[in-house]
Amino acid sequence: MSLPLYPSGAFSEGVGFLLIFLLGILFGFFLERAGFGSARKLTDIFYFRDWAVLRVMFTAIVVAMLGLLYLAGIGWLEMEGVSIPATILGAQIAGGLLLGIGFVMGGYCPGTSAVAAASGKLDAVVYLAGLLVGTGLFGAGFDLLLPLYEWGAMGVVTLPQWLGASPGLVGAVIVLVALAAFLATEYQPGGLRPAWNVVTPKRAGVAILASLAFALAVGYAMRANSTVVAAEAAPAATEAAPAVTQLQPASSPAASSPQATAPAPARALPAGAKRFKRASSCS
């Protein structure tokens, strides 16, 4: 059975919603435990006092990206079942700016505001109310915003496709950028914090991530080269095929057998499986 589980028909839609509900509770719990239910902690990154937001977000990006790329590389993940949002430059640039301004002014993003509201924080409840009002206004004025919403529509485009580079190489670069950011936030006058002077889990984590990034780039490069070699060998095999068939007698059972020329049957999907439109590997 390949991943993702739901598109492959591993469980029903009802079970899927139940799993989403349970995973959402766990997600909110860990956000609260990380301190992301506090507007003060979240906004401290804008004053260069606390880098927790940068570290947590980069960790989430790197873990998800490495999981997708490695599982897809070894054939355990079908990328057709992974939903990749379309790129719409106008809407996403405007939405990103509004989200950033709201983050600085209110101290929350939509997810952390829900966590803080569940913790009983009044400012988060007000923030959520504003989010609902803004959503309603967007729906009411959508016709006016439609030109902006359609400007720069590029369809489903991943970063490797846009750069014309290997997904493994792009993933490795993102890992190295994340490691550089982690180290930069640990820097203090005179060098890294004293905890880095000995062998610690932090140093071990850096070494592991650097190794994974290197293996990712090399593995995808080898896979791309093997694909090119196979593509070049295919025409040669096709050209040689007629010469072989001429040596075969016309009355040969292999030549006259209907099974020899019958096309291979298409692979049947499991019961309840769902087809997704083809997408490319993402990072």
Buried (B, 14 or more C-beta within 10 A) or exposed (E): EBBBBBBBBBEEEEEEEEEEEEEEEEEBEEBBEBBBBBBEBBBBBEEEEBBBBBBBEBBEBBEEBBEBBBBBBEEEBBBBBBEBEEBBEBBBEBBEEEEEEBBEEBBBBEEBBBBBBBEEBEBBBBBBEBBEEEEEEEEEEEEEBEEBBEEEEEEBEBBBBEEEBBBBBBBBBBBBBBBEBBEEBBEEEEEBEEEBEEEEEBBEEBEEBBEBBBBBBEBBEEEBEEEEEEEEEEEEEEEEEEEEEEEEEEEEEEEEEEEEEEEEEEEEEEEEEEEBEEBBBBB
